């Protein structure tokens, strides 16, 4: 079922300048550009917690080091709030991300569509700039299909979507099926917990391969 575009996201999208003639790469941040789980796991260890790597979700996988008790969803929400407050700008980078986007930017316009909490958007933008990724960045809220549909309607050239979450690939497939979808999971431990997202066109977990796939399609389309 198609979801509406949320006003808070639409307001950000309206500020983005797009060239209708150029291809568009819409790229997620966590586990695509930034190693979220590596940073979050380090934070958990500092809180005397650990992650058990049993499924592709936080719920049920975070435990207390003393006694092994499972952290409930309210506790996870508190941990995430503190993590973002303290570490929004210092997450490790996924290898090759900055270099791949720099190369692709010669052939396509790039937009970062991230579900970072809106209050940390400015910190995320600073982190991106510090790593040489000074691209328009939008803090999305909920499934990404509505935002991708809005963007694709303003670009006549091919568009690509790179994200780690199967639910976002499903949403984009519903709202903007013409967009080429690449499933990318940067953390190898996380990547091993799920297969290729059913609604994605490709699955690769490293940037040299992702770049080659996108460049190949650009070349076939005459870009």
C-alpha positions as a Markdown table, in Angstrom:
| # | Residue | x | y | z |
|---|---|---|---|---|
| 1 | Unk | 0.0 | 0.0 | 0.0 |
| 2 | Unk | 1.5 | 3.4 | -1.0 |
| 3 | Unk | 2.2 | 5.7 | 1.9 |
| 4 | Unk | 2.0 | 9.5 | 1.6 |
| 5 | Unk | 5.1 | 11.6 | 1.6 |
| 6 | Unk | 5.4 | 13.1 | 5.1 |
| 7 | Unk | 5.4 | 16.9 | 5.2 |
| 8 | Unk | 8.7 | 17.1 | 7.1 |
| 9 | Unk | 10.4 | 15.1 | 4.4 |
| 10 | Unk | 8.7 | 17.0 | 1.6 |
| 11 | Unk | 9.9 | 20.3 | 3.0 |
| 12 | Unk | 13.5 | 19.1 | 2.8 |
| 13 | Unk | 13.1 | 17.7 | -0.7 |
| 14 | Unk | 11.8 | 21.0 | -1.9 |
| 15 | Unk | 15.2 | 22.5 | -1.2 |
| 16 | Unk | 17.1 | 20.0 | -3.3 |
| 17 | Unk | 18.2 | 21.2 | -6.8 |
| 18 | Unk | 18.0 | 18.5 | -9.4 |
| 19 | Unk | 19.1 | 18.4 | -13.0 |
| 20 | Unk | 16.4 | 16.5 | -14.9 |
| 21 | Unk | 18.8 | 15.4 | -17.6 |
| 22 | Unk | 21.4 | 13.7 | -15.2 |
| 23 | Unk | 21.1 | 10.3 | -13.6 |
| 24 | Unk | 20.4 | 10.2 | -9.9 |
| 25 | Unk | 22.0 | 8.0 | -7.2 |
| 26 | Unk | 19.9 | 7.9 | -4.0 |
| 27 | Unk | 22.1 | 6.5 | -1.3 |
| 28 | Unk | 21.5 | 5.4 | 2.3 |
| 29 | Unk | 24.0 | 6.2 | 5.0 |
| 30 | Unk | 24.0 | 3.6 | 7.8 |
| 31 | Unk | 25.7 | 0.3 | 6.8 |
| 32 | Unk | 26.2 | 1.9 | 3.3 |
| 33 | Unk | 28.4 | 4.9 | 4.0 |
| 34 | Unk | 28.9 | 4.6 | 7.8 |
| 35 | Unk | 29.5 | 1.4 | 9.8 |
| 36 | Unk | 26.6 | 1.9 | 12.2 |
| 37 | Unk | 26.7 | -1.5 | 13.8 |
| 38 | Unk | 30.5 | -1.3 | 14.4 |
| 39 | Unk | 30.1 | 2.0 | 16.2 |
| 40 | Unk | 26.9 | 0.9 | 18.0 |
| 41 | Unk | 28.5 | -2.4 | 19.2 |
| 42 | Unk | 31.5 | -0.5 | 20.6 |
| 43 | Unk | 29.0 | 1.8 | 22.4 |
| 44 | Unk | 27.1 | -1.2 | 23.8 |
| 45 | Unk | 30.3 | -2.7 | 25.2 |
| 46 | Unk | 30.9 | 0.6 | 27.1 |
| 47 | Unk | 27.5 | 0.2 | 28.6 |
| 48 | Unk | 28.2 | -3.4 | 29.8 |
| 49 | Unk | 25.9 | -4.8 | 27.0 |
| 50 | Unk | 26.6 | -6.9 | 24.0 |
| 51 | Unk | 25.0 | -7.9 | 20.7 |
| 52 | Unk | 24.4 | -11.5 | 19.9 |
| 53 | Unk | 24.2 | -11.4 | 16.0 |
| 54 | Unk | 21.3 | -13.8 | 15.6 |
| 55 | Unk | 19.0 | -11.8 | 13.3 |
| 56 | Unk | 18.8 | -8.6 | 11.3 |
| 57 | Unk | 17.2 | -6.5 | 13.9 |
| 58 | Unk | 18.1 | -4.9 | 17.2 |
| 59 | Unk | 15.1 | -6.2 | 19.1 |
| 60 | Unk | 16.0 | -9.4 | 21.0 |
| 61 | Unk | 19.7 | -9.2 | 20.2 |
| 62 | Unk | 21.0 | -6.7 | 22.8 |
| 63 | Unk | 21.8 | -8.3 | 26.2 |
| 64 | Unk | 23.3 | -7.3 | 29.5 |
| 65 | Unk | 26.8 | -8.6 | 30.0 |
| 66 | Unk | 26.0 | -9.4 | 33.6 |
| 67 | Unk | 23.4 | -12.2 | 33.6 |
| 68 | Unk | 22.7 | -12.1 | 29.8 |
| 69 | Unk | 19.2 | -10.5 | 30.2 |
| 70 | Unk | 17.6 | -9.3 | 27.0 |
| 71 | Unk | 17.1 | -5.5 | 26.7 |
| 72 | Unk | 13.5 | -4.7 | 25.9 |
| 73 | Unk | 12.4 | -2.2 | 23.2 |
| 74 | Unk | 12.1 | 0.7 | 25.6 |
| 75 | Unk | 15.7 | 0.0 | 26.7 |
| 76 | Unk | 16.9 | -0.2 | 23.1 |
| 77 | Unk | 15.2 | 3.1 | 22.3 |
| 78 | Unk | 17.1 | 4.7 | 25.2 |
| 79 | Unk | 20.4 | 3.2 | 24.1 |
| 80 | Unk | 19.9 | 4.5 | 20.6 |
| 81 | Unk | 19.0 | 7.9 | 21.8 |
| 82 | Unk | 22.2 | 8.1 | 23.9 |
| 83 | Unk | 24.3 | 6.6 | 21.0 |
| 84 | Unk | 23.1 | 9.2 | 18.5 |
| 85 | Unk | 23.6 | 12.0 | 21.1 |
| 86 | Unk | 27.2 | 11.0 | 21.7 |
| 87 | Unk | 28.3 | 9.4 | 18.4 |
| 88 | Unk | 26.4 | 10.9 | 15.5 |
| 89 | Unk | 29.6 | 12.4 | 14.0 |
| 90 | Unk | 32.2 | 9.7 | 14.7 |
| 91 | Unk | 30.9 | 6.4 | 13.2 |
| 92 | Unk | 33.5 | 4.5 | 11.2 |
| 93 | Unk | 33.3 | 4.8 | 7.4 |
| 94 | Unk | 32.5 | 1.8 | 5.1 |
| 95 | Unk | 35.7 | 1.1 | 3.1 |
| 96 | Unk | 35.7 | 2.7 | -0.3 |
| 97 | Unk | 32.4 | 4.6 | 0.1 |
| 98 | Unk | 33.8 | 8.1 | -0.3 |
| 99 | Unk | 36.0 | 7.2 | -3.3 |
| 100 | Unk | 33.1 | 5.4 | -5.1 |
| 101 | Unk | 30.7 | 8.3 | -4.7 |
| 102 | Unk | 33.4 | 10.7 | -5.9 |
| 103 | Unk | 33.9 | 8.7 | -9.0 |
| 104 | Unk | 30.1 | 8.2 | -9.6 |
| 105 | Unk | 29.5 | 11.9 | -9.1 |
| 106 | Unk | 31.2 | 12.6 | -12.4 |
| 107 | Unk | 28.3 | 10.8 | -14.1 |
| 108 | Unk | 25.4 | 11.2 | -11.8 |
| 109 | Unk | 24.0 | 13.5 | -9.2 |
| 110 | Unk | 24.0 | 12.1 | -5.7 |
| 111 | Unk | 21.6 | 12.5 | -2.8 |
| 112 | Unk | 21.9 | 10.9 | 0.7 |
| 113 | Unk | 18.5 | 9.7 | 2.0 |
| 114 | Unk | 19.0 | 8.6 | 5.6 |
| 115 | Unk | 16.7 | 7.7 | 8.4 |
| 116 | Unk | 18.9 | 9.6 | 10.9 |
| 117 | Unk | 16.8 | 11.2 | 13.6 |
| 118 | Unk | 16.1 | 14.7 | 12.3 |
| 119 | Unk | 17.7 | 16.4 | 15.3 |
| 120 | Unk | 21.0 | 14.8 | 14.3 |
| 121 | Unk | 20.8 | 15.7 | 10.6 |
| 122 | Unk | 23.3 | 18.6 | 10.9 |
| 123 | Unk | 25.8 | 16.3 | 12.7 |
| 124 | Unk | 25.4 | 13.7 | 9.9 |
| 125 | Unk | 26.0 | 16.4 | 7.3 |
| 126 | Unk | 29.2 | 17.4 | 9.1 |
| 127 | Unk | 30.4 | 13.8 | 9.2 |
| 128 | Unk | 29.7 | 13.4 | 5.5 |
| 129 | Unk | 31.6 | 16.5 | 4.6 |
| 130 | Unk | 34.5 | 15.5 | 6.8 |
| 131 | Unk | 34.9 | 12.4 | 4.7 |
| 132 | Unk | 34.6 | 14.2 | 1.4 |
| 133 | Unk | 30.9 | 13.4 | 0.8 |
| 134 | Unk | 29.4 | 16.9 | 0.5 |
| 135 | Unk | 26.1 | 15.8 | -1.1 |
| 136 | Unk | 22.5 | 17.0 | -0.4 |
| 137 | Unk | 21.2 | 15.0 | 2.5 |
| 138 | Unk | 17.6 | 14.4 | 3.6 |
| 139 | Unk | 16.5 | 13.0 | 6.9 |
| 140 | Unk | 13.7 | 10.6 | 5.9 |
| 141 | Unk | 11.0 | 9.4 | 8.3 |
| 142 | Unk | 9.5 | 5.9 | 7.7 |
| 143 | Unk | 9.7 | 3.9 | 4.5 |
| 144 | Unk | 11.7 | 5.5 | 1.7 |
| 145 | Unk | 9.4 | 4.8 | -1.2 |
| 146 | Unk | 7.5 | 8.1 | -1.1 |
| 147 | Unk | 10.7 | 10.2 | -1.1 |
| 148 | Unk | 12.2 | 8.2 | -3.9 |
| 149 | Unk | 9.0 | 8.5 | -6.0 |
| 150 | Unk | 9.1 | 12.3 | -5.5 |
| 151 | Unk | 12.7 | 12.4 | -6.6 |
| 152 | Unk | 12.3 | 10.2 | -9.6 |
| 153 | Unk | 9.4 | 12.3 | -10.8 |
| 154 | Unk | 11.9 | 15.2 | -11.2 |
| 155 | Unk | 14.6 | 13.3 | -13.0 |
| 156 | Unk | 14.1 | 11.9 | -16.6 |
| 157 | Unk | 17.4 | 10.0 | -16.6 |
| 158 | Unk | 18.0 | 6.6 | -14.8 |
| 159 | Unk | 17.8 | 6.6 | -11.0 |
| 160 | Unk | 19.5 | 4.2 | -8.6 |
| 161 | Unk | 18.7 | 3.4 | -5.0 |
| 162 | Unk | 21.3 | 1.9 | -2.6 |
| 163 | Unk | 20.2 | 0.7 | 0.9 |
| 164 | Unk | 20.7 | -2.0 | 3.4 |
| 165 | Unk | 17.1 | -2.5 | 4.5 |
| 166 | Unk | 14.8 | -5.0 | 2.7 |
| 167 | Unk | 11.8 | -3.0 | 3.9 |
| 168 | Unk | 13.0 | 0.1 | 2.1 |
| 169 | Unk | 13.6 | -1.9 | -1.1 |
| 170 | Unk | 10.1 | -3.2 | -0.8 |
| 171 | Unk | 8.8 | 0.4 | -0.4 |
| 172 | Unk | 10.7 | 1.8 | -3.3 |
| 173 | Unk | 9.6 | -1.1 | -5.5 |
| 174 | Unk | 6.0 | -0.2 | -4.7 |
| 175 | Unk | 6.3 | 3.6 | -5.2 |
| 176 | Unk | 9.0 | 3.9 | -7.9 |
| 177 | Unk | 9.4 | 0.5 | -9.6 |
| 178 | Unk | 11.5 | 2.0 | -12.4 |
| 179 | Unk | 14.3 | 2.9 | -10.0 |
| 180 | Unk | 17.2 | 0.4 | -10.0 |
| 181 | Unk | 17.6 | -1.0 | -6.6 |
| 182 | Unk | 20.9 | -2.2 | -5.1 |
| 183 | Unk | 20.9 | -4.0 | -1.7 |
| 184 | Unk | 24.1 | -3.2 | 0.2 |
| 185 | Unk | 25.0 | -4.3 | 3.7 |
| 186 | Unk | 28.5 | -3.0 | 4.8 |
| 187 | Unk | 28.9 | -5.0 | 8.0 |
| 188 | Unk | 29.9 | -8.6 | 7.1 |
| 189 | Unk | 28.4 | -10.0 | 10.2 |
| 190 | Unk | 25.1 | -8.3 | 9.5 |
| 191 | Unk | 25.3 | -9.2 | 5.8 |
| 192 | Unk | 25.5 | -12.9 | 6.7 |
| 193 | Unk | 22.1 | -12.7 | 8.5 |
| 194 | Unk | 20.0 | -12.2 | 5.4 |
| 195 | Unk | 20.0 | -12.8 | 1.7 |
| 196 | Unk | 19.3 | -10.5 | -1.2 |
| 197 | Unk | 16.3 | -8.3 | -0.6 |
| 198 | Unk | 13.5 | -9.8 | -2.8 |
| 199 | Unk | 12.6 | -6.5 | -4.4 |
| 200 | Unk | 16.2 | -5.5 | -5.2 |
| 201 | Unk | 17.8 | -5.9 | -8.6 |
| 202 | Unk | 21.3 | -6.5 | -7.2 |
| 203 | Unk | 23.1 | -7.5 | -3.9 |
| 204 | Unk | 26.6 | -6.5 | -3.2 |
| 205 | Unk | 28.3 | -5.6 | 0.0 |
| 206 | Unk | 31.4 | -3.7 | -1.1 |
| 207 | Unk | 31.8 | -0.4 | -2.9 |
| 208 | Unk | 34.1 | -1.5 | -5.8 |
| 209 | Unk | 31.4 | -3.9 | -6.9 |
| 210 | Unk | 28.5 | -1.5 | -6.3 |
| 211 | Unk | 30.3 | 1.2 | -8.4 |
| 212 | Unk | 30.9 | -1.3 | -11.2 |
| 213 | Unk | 27.3 | -2.3 | -11.3 |
| 214 | Unk | 26.0 | 1.3 | -11.4 |
| 215 | Unk | 28.6 | 2.4 | -14.0 |
| 216 | Unk | 27.7 | -0.6 | -16.1 |
| 217 | Unk | 24.0 | 0.4 | -16.2 |
| 218 | Unk | 24.9 | 4.0 | -16.8 |
| 219 | Unk | 27.0 | 3.0 | -19.8 |
| 220 | Unk | 24.2 | 0.9 | -21.2 |
| 221 | Unk | 21.8 | 3.8 | -20.9 |
| 222 | Unk | 24.2 | 6.2 | -22.6 |
| 223 | Unk | 25.4 | 8.1 | -19.6 |
